[in-house]
Amino acid sequence: MKRLLPLLLLLAGSGYAQEVTPLFKSEEPLSIRLGFSIRELKKNTNDTLYTASVLAYKREAGTWDSIKIDLRARGHFRRANCFFPPLRVKIKKSQSDNTPFAGNKNLKLVIPCQSGKSYNDLVIKEYLAYQLYEQVTPYYFNTRLVNLTLVDGRGRNSKTHELTAFFIEDDDLVAKRLKTKTYKADKVHPIKLADTATIMQDFFQYMISNSDWSAVQLHNIVVFESKNQLIPVAYDFDMSGLVNAPYGQVSELVGTSNVRERVYRGFCRNPKLFEYAQSEYLKLEPVLMDVVAGFDGNLHPRDIADTKRFLDEFFTTLKNEKNFRENILQKCRKF
């Protein structure tokens, strides 16, 4: 565990909890309105081209205001397989000043795959995954829940959808908040990643049963660099077993077809680090269960109970040394 102490010292001195923009300081859902043609947005596959639009938002006083923004669809699977694509939002500083969006130039907006309450609930479950992730590592993307009124098209043929969504903090703001810089590369060798931060991330992906990520290929992972430490930070959890979306898919590298069948995909490291992560997660068990319980009112009681059972399976594995060894220690990938 030679690299554990330097990393902990890095956490203590990084000031990572500072410099959160106003948008992410509140936990209250923000009400917003957007209008654009979903068909036209999905047709544009050039990631450098944005569509001009207007974002209306509800102030704390209950009145509405608006700012000019630019939009584009993001992602590949959801663009091809869902009615609503995830969005990237660009905001000019002149528009965001003196608004809840001050300090945010780029945002991701996660919206449901389809309309309807069941798909809105899936977004809440993914938002829950981000809240759980905040408890296990100081390295994470801030998020803000949103009540979104989306008007697709214009005039007589337009259609209004009431959706649950959430904003995700941009990479550059995370780097600034963590006093790091974004690692610019197409891939990274796993041995270069900071041991402790990486194994805590690997355990989290196993806990929520997510295979849609790769630290090596930087797929749904952003790596931040600080003091010669490369720190992986995960995002996009909609394919996980925790969310359990009907469109969920398992990576072909995993060898299973069920998103709820956990497979450990982290690389092998010092066994002491596995024991450290095991101990830390067991300490966090009541905290994580409390986070789930806190979604009472946002999710149906049966979804709360199902999520707790699903997480309990993970903790049961950690508490049984034989299962821990067979399902995690012996399943790690070789460098």
C-alpha positions as a Python dict, from the first residue, in 0.01 Angstrom:
ca = {
    (1, 'M'): (0, 0, 0),
    (2, 'K'): (288, 236, -69),
    (3, 'R'): (73, 466, -284),
    (4, 'L'): (-216, 488, -37),
    (5, 'L'): (-62, 751, 192),
    (6, 'P'): (31, 995, -87),
    (7, 'L'): (-320, 971, -226),
    (8, 'L'): (-479, 1035, 112),
    (9, 'L'): (-252, 1336, 159),
    (10, 'L'): (-358, 1455, -186),
    (11, 'L'): (-723, 1430, -80),
    (12, 'A'): (-659, 1624, 239),
    (13, 'G'): (-490, 1913, 65),
    (14, 'S'): (-672, 1936, -265),
    (15, 'G'): (-966, 2151, -157),
    (16, 'Y'): (-1191, 1935, -373),
    (17, 'A'): (-1511, 2045, -195),
    (18, 'Q'): (-1466, 2406, -302),
    (19, 'E'): (-1569, 2604, -608),
    (20, 'V'): (-1908, 2442, -666),
    (21, 'T'): (-2117, 2654, -902),
    (22, 'P'): (-2462, 2780, -792),
    (23, 'L'): (-2641, 2521, -1006),
    (24, 'F'): (-2500, 2236, -800),
    (25, 'K'): (-2522, 2394, -455),
    (26, 'S'): (-2893, 2317, -425),
    (27, 'E'): (-3047, 1971, -402),
    (28, 'E'): (-3393, 2098, -497),
    (29, 'P'): (-3507, 1994, -846),
    (30, 'L'): (-3483, 2280, -1093),
    (31, 'S'): (-3781, 2335, -1325),
    (32, 'I'): (-3681, 2411, -1685),
    (33, 'R'): (-3841, 2426, -2030),
    (34, 'L'): (-3681, 2342, -2364),
    (35, 'G'): (-3814, 2345, -2719),
    (36, 'F'): (-3652, 2194, -3028),
    (37, 'S'): (-3702, 1929, -3297),
    (38, 'I'): (-3585, 1594, -3165),
    (39, 'R'): (-3570, 1453, -3518),
    (40, 'E'): (-3345, 1733, -3641),
    (41, 'L'): (-3121, 1715, -3335),
    (42, 'K'): (-3069, 1339, -3376),
    (43, 'K'): (-2998, 1376, -3748),
    (44, 'N'): (-2700, 1597, -3676),
    (45, 'T'): (-2411, 1359, -3605),
    (46, 'N'): (-2140, 1626, -3620),
    (47, 'D'): (-2031, 1684, -3260),
    (48, 'T'): (-1905, 2033, -3344),
    (49, 'L'): (-2242, 2159, -3470),
    (50, 'Y'): (-2494, 2290, -3219),
    (51, 'T'): (-2857, 2402, -3252),
    (52, 'A'): (-2952, 2740, -3109),
    (53, 'S'): (-3233, 2725, -2853),
    (54, 'V'): (-3369, 2890, -2541),
    (55, 'L'): (-3369, 2744, -2191),
    (56, 'A'): (-3641, 2876, -1962),
    (57, 'Y'): (-3596, 2819, -1589),
    (58, 'K'): (-3802, 2881, -1278),
    (59, 'R'): (-3651, 3114, -1022),
    (60, 'E'): (-3675, 3055, -646),
    (61, 'A'): (-3940, 3328, -630),
    (62, 'G'): (-4157, 3125, -867),
    (63, 'T'): (-4116, 3350, -1170),
    (64, 'W'): (-3971, 3233, -1500),
    (65, 'D'): (-3668, 3363, -1685),
    (66, 'S'): (-3470, 3239, -1985),
    (67, 'I'): (-3126, 3227, -2141),
    (68, 'K'): (-3000, 3153, -2491),
    (69, 'I'): (-2819, 2820, -2527),
    (70, 'D'): (-2682, 2584, -2791),
    (71, 'L'): (-2771, 2215, -2798),
    (72, 'R'): (-2654, 1893, -2956),
    (73, 'A'): (-2734, 1527, -2902),
    (74, 'R'): (-2464, 1315, -2744),
    (75, 'G'): (-2398, 944, -2714),
    (76, 'H'): (-2434, 673, -2976),
    (77, 'F'): (-2652, 394, -2839),
    (78, 'R'): (-2921, 622, -2700),
    (79, 'R'): (-2929, 836, -3015),
    (80, 'A'): (-2996, 522, -3221),
    (81, 'N'): (-3224, 332, -2983),
    (82, 'C'): (-3417, 592, -2782),
    (83, 'F'): (-3671, 858, -2871),
    (84, 'F'): (-3495, 1118, -2654),
    (85, 'P'): (-3117, 1145, -2690),
    (86, 'P'): (-2899, 1271, -2404),
    (87, 'L'): (-2803, 1634, -2457),
    (88, 'R'): (-2501, 1860, -2433),
    (89, 'V'): (-2576, 2221, -2348),
    (90, 'K'): (-2343, 2515, -2420),
    (91, 'I'): (-2398, 2847, -2244),
    (92, 'K'): (-2214, 3173, -2309),
    (93, 'K'): (-2087, 3359, -2003),
    (94, 'S'): (-2288, 3667, -2100),
    (95, 'Q'): (-2603, 3457, -2075),
    (96, 'S'): (-2523, 3269, -1754),
    (97, 'D'): (-2414, 3566, -1539),
    (98, 'N'): (-2656, 3635, -1253),
    (99, 'T'): (-2847, 3313, -1321),
    (100, 'P'): (-2840, 2967, -1158),
    (101, 'F'): (-2613, 2863, -1447),
    (102, 'A'): (-2334, 3109, -1367),
    (103, 'G'): (-1993, 2950, -1410),
    (104, 'N'): (-2121, 2670, -1636),
    (105, 'K'): (-2016, 2683, -2000),
    (106, 'N'): (-2092, 2320, -2082),
    (107, 'L'): (-2339, 2082, -1923),
    (108, 'K'): (-2464, 1732, -1994),
    (109, 'L'): (-2839, 1684, -1958),
    (110, 'V'): (-2955, 1328, -1897),
    (111, 'I'): (-3315, 1268, -2004),
    (112, 'P'): (-3525, 950, -2028),
    (113, 'C'): (-3498, 712, -2322),
    (114, 'Q'): (-3875, 728, -2375),
    (115, 'S'): (-4166, 920, -2226),
    (116, 'G'): (-4369, 779, -1937),
    (117, 'K'): (-4333, 741, -1561),
    (118, 'S'): (-4137, 415, -1578),
    (119, 'Y'): (-3865, 583, -1786),
    (120, 'N'): (-3865, 890, -1561),
    (121, 'D'): (-3804, 651, -1271),
    (122, 'L'): (-3503, 505, -1453),
    (123, 'V'): (-3350, 852, -1468),
    (124, 'I'): (-3404, 891, -1093),
    (125, 'K'): (-3230, 556, -1039),
    (126, 'E'): (-2932, 672, -1243),
    (127, 'Y'): (-2929, 998, -1047),
    (128, 'L'): (-2929, 781, -732),
    (129, 'A'): (-2617, 605, -863),
    (130, 'Y'): (-2437, 941, -880),
    (131, 'Q'): (-2543, 1017, -522),
    (132, 'L'): (-2403, 682, -407),
    (133, 'Y'): (-2079, 749, -594),
    (134, 'E'): (-2033, 1074, -402),
    (135, 'Q'): (-2020, 874, -79),
    (136, 'V'): (-1739, 639, -184),
    (137, 'T'): (-1492, 885, -338),
    (138, 'P'): (-1415, 1257, -327),
    (139, 'Y'): (-1374, 1243, -705),
    (140, 'Y'): (-1711, 1272, -875),
    (141, 'F'): (-1932, 1477, -1105),
    (142, 'N'): (-2186, 1701, -935),
    (143, 'T'): (-2545, 1653, -1051),
    (144, 'R'): (-2875, 1844, -1022),
    (145, 'L'): (-3218, 1692, -1064),
    (146, 'V'): (-3447, 1866, -1314),
    (147, 'N'): (-3819, 1878, -1389),
    (148, 'L'): (-3812, 1921, -1766),
    (149, 'T'): (-4095, 2035, -1991),
    (150, 'L'): (-3980, 1951, -2343),
    (151, 'V'): (-4171, 2074, -2648),
    (152, 'D'): (-4082, 1871, -2955),
    (153, 'G'): (-4136, 2062, -3279),
    (154, 'R'): (-4332, 2380, -3342),
    (155, 'G'): (-4688, 2492, -3401),
    (156, 'R'): (-4983, 2260, -3443),
    (157, 'N'): (-4770, 1946, -3475),
    (158, 'S'): (-4565, 2007, -3162),
    (159, 'K'): (-4589, 1770, -2865),
    (160, 'T'): (-4515, 1845, -2501),
    (161, 'H'): (-4342, 1592, -2274),
    (162, 'E'): (-4306, 1614, -1896),
    (163, 'L'): (-3975, 1448, -1810),
    (164, 'T'): (-3744, 1389, -1518),
    (165, 'A'): (-3384, 1476, -1602),
    (166, 'F'): (-3059, 1586, -1441),
    (167, 'F'): (-2761, 1805, -1523),
    (168, 'I'): (-2405, 1673, -1497),
    (169, 'E'): (-2113, 1902, -1421),
    (170, 'D'): (-1863, 1958, -1704),
    (171, 'D'): (-1515, 1801, -1700),
    (172, 'D'): (-1340, 2137, -1683),
    (173, 'L'): (-1532, 2239, -1370),
    (174, 'V'): (-1451, 1909, -1203),
    (175, 'A'): (-1082, 1961, -1283),
    (176, 'K'): (-1096, 2312, -1138),
    (177, 'R'): (-1283, 2200, -828),
    (178, 'L'): (-1040, 1915, -764),
    (179, 'K'): (-740, 2135, -846),
    (180, 'T'): (-637, 1892, -1118),
    (181, 'K'): (-631, 1895, -1497),
    (182, 'T'): (-806, 1668, -1744),
    (183, 'Y'): (-575, 1397, -1877),
    (184, 'K'): (-567, 1432, -2255),
    (185, 'A'): (-515, 1095, -2419),
    (186, 'D'): (-704, 832, -2617),
    (187, 'K'): (-620, 560, -2366),
    (188, 'V'): (-421, 503, -2049),
    (189, 'H'): (-237, 199, -1916),
    (190, 'P'): (-410, 83, -1595),
    (191, 'I'): (-83, 62, -1406),
    (192, 'K'): (-54, 442, -1434),
    (193, 'L'): (-383, 499, -1248),
    (194, 'A'): (-370, 585, -877),
    (195, 'D'): (-420, 262, -684),
    (196, 'T'): (-665, 367, -414),
    (197, 'A'): (-889, 593, -623),
    (198, 'T'): (-899, 330, -897),
    (199, 'I'): (-988, 35, -680),
    (200, 'M'): (-1264, 233, -506),
    (201, 'Q'): (-1402, 313, -852),
    (202, 'D'): (-1372, -50, -962),
    (203, 'F'): (-1561, -169, -654),
    (204, 'F'): (-1834, 87, -721),
    (205, 'Q'): (-1885, -38, -1076),
    (206, 'Y'): (-1907, -392, -939),
    (207, 'M'): (-2150, -281, -667),
    (208, 'I'): (-2394, -129, -919),
    (209, 'S'): (-2320, -408, -1172),
    (210, 'N'): (-2205, -184, -1453),
    (211, 'S'): (-1997, -316, -1742),
    (212, 'D'): (-2035, -14, -1971),
    (213, 'W'): (-1701, 145, -1887),
    (214, 'S'): (-1329, 118, -1947),
    (215, 'A'): (-1057, 313, -1772),
    (216, 'V'): (-809, 195, -2037),
    (217, 'Q'): (-1016, 317, -2333),
    (218, 'L'): (-1156, 612, -2136),
    (219, 'H'): (-1510, 493, -2203),
    (220, 'N'): (-1751, 658, -1957),
    (221, 'I'): (-1443, 745, -1752),
    (222, 'V'): (-1264, 1080, -1733),
    (223, 'V'): (-910, 1076, -1594),
    (224, 'F'): (-784, 1374, -1397),
    (225, 'E'): (-417, 1441, -1331),
    (226, 'S'): (-274, 1593, -1013),
    (227, 'K'): (76, 1571, -868),
    (228, 'N'): (159, 1279, -1098),
    (229, 'Q'): (-156, 1096, -988),
    (230, 'L'): (-401, 983, -1257),
    (231, 'I'): (-748, 957, -1106),
    (232, 'P'): (-1041, 789, -1287),
    (233, 'V'): (-1388, 940, -1242),
    (234, 'A'): (-1691, 749, -1368),
    (235, 'Y'): (-2014, 870, -1527),
    (236, 'D'): (-2311, 735, -1731),
    (237, 'F'): (-2460, 453, -1523),
    (238, 'D'): (-2780, 388, -1718),
    (239, 'M'): (-2661, 43, -1836),
    (240, 'S'): (-2602, -75, -1479),
    (241, 'G'): (-2797, -340, -1293),
    (242, 'L'): (-2885, -78, -1032),
    (243, 'V'): (-3085, 113, -1296),
    (244, 'N'): (-3195, -209, -1470),
    (245, 'A'): (-3326, -35, -1781),
    (246, 'P'): (-3514, -248, -2039),
    (247, 'Y'): (-3261, -135, -2301),
    (248, 'G'): (-2966, -220, -2075),
    (249, 'Q'): (-2684, -415, -2233),
    (250, 'V'): (-2382, -600, -2098),
    (251, 'S'): (-2038, -551, -2250),
    (252, 'E'): (-1949, -840, -2479),
    (253, 'L'): (-1623, -869, -2285),
    (254, 'V'): (-1807, -973, -1968),
    (255, 'G'): (-1962, -1300, -2083),
    (256, 'T'): (-2308, -1259, -1931),
    (257, 'S'): (-2639, -1139, -2071),
    (258, 'N'): (-2799, -1012, -1751),
    (259, 'V'): (-2713, -658, -1637),
    (260, 'R'): (-2780, -765, -1277),
    (261, 'E'): (-2517, -1039, -1282),
    (262, 'R'): (-2210, -881, -1127),
    (263, 'V'): (-1869, -935, -1286),
    (264, 'Y'): (-1560, -769, -1140),
    (265, 'R'): (-1377, -583, -1419),
    (266, 'G'): (-1100, -408, -1227),
    (267, 'F'): (-735, -492, -1279),
    (268, 'C'): (-530, -685, -1024),
    (269, 'R'): (-348, -481, -764),
    (270, 'N'): (-184, -534, -427),
    (271, 'P'): (-421, -764, -229),
    (272, 'K'): (-390, -521, 62),
    (273, 'L'): (-567, -261, -152),
    (274, 'F'): (-855, -503, -209),
    (275, 'E'): (-878, -552, 168),
    (276, 'Y'): (-872, -176, 217),
    (277, 'A'): (-1158, -125, -32),
    (278, 'Q'): (-1349, -412, 126),
    (279, 'S'): (-1316, -251, 469),
    (280, 'E'): (-1410, 97, 344),
    (281, 'Y'): (-1721, -22, 165),
    (282, 'L'): (-1836, -220, 467),
    (283, 'K'): (-1801, 93, 678),
    (284, 'L'): (-2007, 280, 420),
    (285, 'E'): (-2289, 25, 406),
    (286, 'P'): (-2526, 213, 642),
    (287, 'V'): (-2445, 543, 470),
    (288, 'L'): (-2524, 405, 125),
    (289, 'M'): (-2844, 242, 247),
    (290, 'D'): (-2949, 576, 398),
    (291, 'V'): (-2894, 743, 61),
    (292, 'V'): (-3129, 490, -98),
    (293, 'A'): (-3386, 539, 178),
    (294, 'G'): (-3368, 913, 116),
    (295, 'F'): (-3525, 858, -227),
    (296, 'D'): (-3854, 765, -62),
    (297, 'G'): (-4103, 992, -234),
    (298, 'N'): (-3900, 1000, -555),
    (299, 'L'): (-3923, 626, -618),
    (300, 'H'): (-4196, 370, -550),
    (301, 'P'): (-4145, 176, -223),
    (302, 'R'): (-4097, -145, -421),
    (303, 'D'): (-3810, 19, -613),
    (304, 'I'): (-3652, 133, -286),
    (305, 'A'): (-3680, -220, -145),
    (306, 'D'): (-3546, -376, -466),
    (307, 'T'): (-3247, -140, -471),
    (308, 'K'): (-3166, -219, -109),
    (309, 'R'): (-3183, -593, -181),
    (310, 'F'): (-2958, -549, -483),
    (311, 'L'): (-2697, -359, -281),
    (312, 'D'): (-2729, -606, 5),
    (313, 'E'): (-2612, -882, -233),
    (314, 'F'): (-2292, -683, -287),
    (315, 'F'): (-2232, -638, 86),
    (316, 'T'): (-2305, -1005, 150),
    (317, 'T'): (-2023, -1088, -92),
    (318, 'L'): (-1786, -854, 92),
    (319, 'K'): (-1874, -1006, 431),
    (320, 'N'): (-1806, -1364, 321),
    (321, 'E'): (-1433, -1414, 271),
    (322, 'K'): (-1482, -1713, 39),
    (323, 'N'): (-1726, -1523, -183),
    (324, 'F'): (-1508, -1213, -172),
    (325, 'R'): (-1205, -1413, -283),
    (326, 'E'): (-1390, -1603, -557),
    (327, 'N'): (-1596, -1316, -699),
    (328, 'I'): (-1352, -1027, -670),
    (329, 'L'): (-995, -1117, -579),
    (330, 'Q'): (-972, -1408, -824),
    (331, 'K'): (-1166, -1227, -1097),
    (332, 'C'): (-938, -925, -1134),
    (333, 'R'): (-785, -871, -1476),
    (334, 'K'): (-410, -912, -1530),
    (335, 'F'): (-202, -619, -1652),
}
